[in-house]
Amino acid sequence: MKPQRGKTPRKRNANSPFQEPVEVYCRLRPLDDPNEPACAKPLSNSVVQLTPSDNAVVRNGQVKEYQYTFQNVFDEFSSQKAVFDRTALPLVEDLVAGKNGLLFTYGITGSGKTYTMTGVPQDQGILPRCLDVLFNSIGELQSKKYVFKPDRMNGFEVQTEADAMLERQKKDIMPNLTTPSKTPSKRPESGDIERIMDPTAVGSVEDDNCYAVFVSYIEIYNNYVYDLLDDLPYNPITGYKPPQTKILRTDSSDNMYVHNCTEVEVKQPQDAIDVFYKGQKRRKVAHTTLNAESSRSHSVFNIRLVQAPLDGKGEEVIQDSDEEAYDSDRICVSQLSLVDLAGSERTNRTKNSGDRLKEAGNINQSLMVLRTCLEILRENQTAGNSKLVPYRDSRLTHLFKTFFDGDGKVRMIVCVNPRFTEYEETIHVMKFAEMTQEVLITKSVSNNKFDMGLTPGRRRLHQHQIENGRLEEMAPHRPQIDFSIGPPFPLLELVTPTDDLTICNIGLCLDERLRRRQLMILDYEQSCAEFRAQLVDFEKDYNSLRNKCSELEERAAMREKEASRIESKNRSLERKLEEMSRVLKDLEKENQLLGLQVQDKAWKIQVEKNAKEKLRSDYKSRLQMNNQAWEKNMEKTRRQMEIEAENQLDERDRKLDMLRDIVNEQDAVVATPRTRSRAGQNPTPKPRTHTTPASIQSARSEIDMSSIGASTIASSARAAAAGRAGNTRVPPRSAVRIPAAKSIPNLSQVGLTPTTSKSRQPVVNPRYHRRSKSSGNAEVWLEHKPVDCVDTNTLMQPKMTKKKSVSKLDVKDTKSASKYVLTHQEQDSSDELVTKLVKGDVIKTPSGGSAVVFNDVETLRRLSPGTRKRRSPTTPMYDPEMEWTDTEDRCSTAVEGHKRSKTTNL
Ligand SMILES: Nc1ncnc2c1ncn2[C@@H]1O[C@H](COP(=O)(O)OP(=O)(O)OP(=O)(O)O)[C@@H](O)[C@H]1O
């Protein structure tokens, strides 16, 4: 039998409703480096744009951007499933419906043609998915193996069940390629990786048909056709023999086919895939023997679906008949060809040579012929020309002739590698692909495949009968009745009236018939009774079933009610859940916000805490420093005061001693005129008494420390301390009362003329001479005096070994000095020049400056003899108190020079 195909239409009307264009799809493969810029990008579901790289040569300053429109454009993220569903699934539906289809991938080398067609076990391509969907659809409706047998002329025969069984047994005994085992021990090429099957099934399958799937795998290399399922003869010495080339032939329906090509019947998708991978393996072996590259050939995988109607009993396929006229009514063969074309490439770009150059030339040649054929076809269709389409120029186009000139669907997937380096070649591919869409193909119209007047649902009925037959076998058998009314009448012709034999025979025959009739009536009545009983049973069953049914219906209604109630409850719960989840989300957001606020506040508190801690430690350290400085100063002041007090005591003792000496000496020495004038007075010394500090204070001329202008807290504190000390301390001069004051010569005079009396102890006794406090050896003095300072010319000068005089004080001057003296000059009430030396210690402050702690004031007073107010010569009334006071005054004028406030009268 030959497959059902339409005849090649020579001329077509472009607008015919029986034609449809070749559908072209475009698929972009992902770039190896996702960061690499792409030259092709989809603008929409059906438009793709090609853009050259930035440094490409532009013509007339315009960038060469092209846009192409296809049935669908799959971007680099499109899945294999999506590509299959859109491009190949309708072809599988057509295959099941008995229509032919051709799907081929086209593109430059490395653009993803093989990936799209075959894929990887975890992510299958179009080919395995087609097989999955096909077997999912025909599943149980497959015929037993070898019922359909290829006749090697592109047709199929139907074998009897007995022949098929015989062949099955034969093949089982000697398995070879054409009988793939049900569970192959090892899956070639696909490895051990578990294949993920496509679960889709198509619905256009007819129950009353029997199906069988056959696959074949061929390749076209260097314009030769090879059968990839052909066994290659193997010689242990020379290895595999090169494969035999196959020839293309035309069958009785004008369809092209590969003569003597191996077709393998497969019963499950994995069998077909195993066959495919075996073919791939042989392809490699063949290529090794042919010195070829696997990707440099066109491969064609054919799936042929044979279907035939079941006989009237729905039991077996209608057997083959000699009557050719009925063949097409009894068997239908549809074919889906999946073609992975070799990649087009420019020979100058790949720089091939030798065999590779030949390969590339042949590939380009076959692809060029394909282009030419399609172009001429389009021209013929659009312009009504009848140019000869050069299908025979290449094996590829010759094989495709069946599809382009026959009927069915043709689809093309253009694979694009969006690398910039492929830009130029991709433009050519796209142009060809866009042109291909204009070629029209005749639609297949084989909706009513088998119109043989057979009752539909035969298969189901047969199955039902088989099940019922089993039930009948189990029921008790009634004795079979012969339903004939007896043997035929004997010859009833009466030859003579006395022919008793004939009359007797007639009587016997009638009796027999009567008996049989009665038997039949009895059987009939029995059957009727049985039938009635059965009917009653059936009715009973029917009623009980009806009751059950209504019960079930009630239950179902209740369940439905319950279900709808649960559904509505569910819906309301879902709504509540949604509401709750919304609230939860809001609360979570709020919580997050509050958490952030808490964090923020905690951070602020921490910052404040740190700042306070720092401030506290600062204050603490400052307080400590101040306390230390204060304690140090206080200690110093205390020590100074102690020393002063000691000195004062010493001084007082010394003065007393001096006075005692003077008084004693006075008694012994001849009195001077002055003393003589007072000789008559009673010089009896008065007992010593202490004057009050206030009375002495008035006699002193000290400078208030604060008036000097102490600039620092420390110095003012010192000054205050010094002031306090001055107020409370009894100065040495006031601690002494000299009883014979009037007889004591003026000490200033003594001082000026120390040699007036040799016998007398000089007033300024070096033994008692008070060394200036400023006479320290290591002390460096900073003398601060005005520019117009008058020279004191006093006899006693303050001792300052190392000193530096400045008129204007600078801080840096205080750095090297340890002592400070401020010179102040003024006139007293008697117009005498009084020079005051305010002294102090220079101390370093923690901040790097200096402070002066004033601790001493030395007064230098110059007295002119002429202006000196002398006491009245008239001898006053003896007043011991007065006398002592006068003496004290004078003495103090003469010897004053204590630490705190010294007055040197010269
Ligand atoms: N859509 C895709 N997704 C992921 N990888 C892809 C895709 N398309 C192609 N590839 C990868 O690109 C590489 C080349 O693809 P493939 O071998 O299918 O190209 P080809 O066009 O068949 O090449 P040739 O013409 O040389 O046979 C393969 O490693 C393949 O895994």
PDBQT file of the ligand as one rigid body, heavy atoms in Angstrom, charges set to zero:
ROOT
HETATM    1  N1  LIG A1001      18.945  28.646  23.213  1.00  0.00    +0.000 N 
HETATM    2  C1  LIG A1001      20.102  28.201  23.733  1.00  0.00    +0.000 A 
HETATM    3  N2  LIG A1001      20.252  28.144  25.073  1.00  0.00    +0.000 NA
HETATM    4  C2  LIG A1001      21.403  27.693  25.604  1.00  0.00    +0.000 A 
HETATM    5  N3  LIG A1001      22.473  27.288  24.878  1.00  0.00    +0.000 NA
HETATM    6  C3  LIG A1001      22.373  27.313  23.547  1.00  0.00    +0.000 A 
HETATM    7  C4  LIG A1001      21.206  27.785  22.919  1.00  0.00    +0.000 A 
HETATM    8  N4  LIG A1001      21.411  27.710  21.601  1.00  0.00    +0.000 NA
HETATM    9  C5  LIG A1001      22.647  27.230  21.431  1.00  0.00    +0.000 A 
HETATM   10  N5  LIG A1001      23.230  26.977  22.584  1.00  0.00    +0.000 N 
HETATM   11  C6  LIG A1001      24.588  26.465  22.786  1.00  0.00    +0.000 C 
HETATM   12  O1  LIG A1001      25.387  26.974  21.741  1.00  0.00    +0.000 OA
HETATM   13  C7  LIG A1001      26.322  26.017  21.306  1.00  0.00    +0.000 C 
HETATM   14  C8  LIG A1001      26.202  25.827  19.801  1.00  0.00    +0.000 C 
HETATM   15  O2  LIG A1001      24.917  25.398  19.521  1.00  0.00    +0.000 OA
HETATM   16  P1  LIG A1001      24.620  24.311  18.387  1.00  0.00    +0.000 P 
HETATM   17  O3  LIG A1001      25.618  23.220  18.373  1.00  0.00    +0.000 OA
HETATM   18  O4  LIG A1001      23.198  23.926  18.561  1.00  0.00    +0.000 OA
HETATM   19  O5  LIG A1001      24.831  25.192  17.117  1.00  0.00    +0.000 OA
HETATM   20  P2  LIG A1001      24.593  24.751  15.599  1.00  0.00    +0.000 P 
HETATM   21  O6  LIG A1001      23.926  25.890  14.944  1.00  0.00    +0.000 OA
HETATM   22  O7  LIG A1001      23.902  23.453  15.562  1.00  0.00    +0.000 OA
HETATM   23  O8  LIG A1001      26.078  24.627  15.089  1.00  0.00    +0.000 OA
HETATM   24  P3  LIG A1001      26.560  23.790  13.767  1.00  0.00    +0.000 P 
HETATM   25  O9  LIG A1001      25.964  24.436  12.606  1.00  0.00    +0.000 OA
HETATM   26  O10 LIG A1001      28.024  23.932  13.821  1.00  0.00    +0.000 OA
HETATM   27  O11 LIG A1001      26.064  22.404  13.992  1.00  0.00    +0.000 OA
HETATM   28  C9  LIG A1001      26.016  24.740  22.063  1.00  0.00    +0.000 C 
HETATM   29  O12 LIG A1001      26.959  24.612  23.094  1.00  0.00    +0.000 OA
HETATM   30  C10 LIG A1001      24.648  24.966  22.647  1.00  0.00    +0.000 C 
HETATM   31  O13 LIG A1001      24.534  24.327  23.906  1.00  0.00    +0.000 OA
ENDROOT
TORSDOF 0
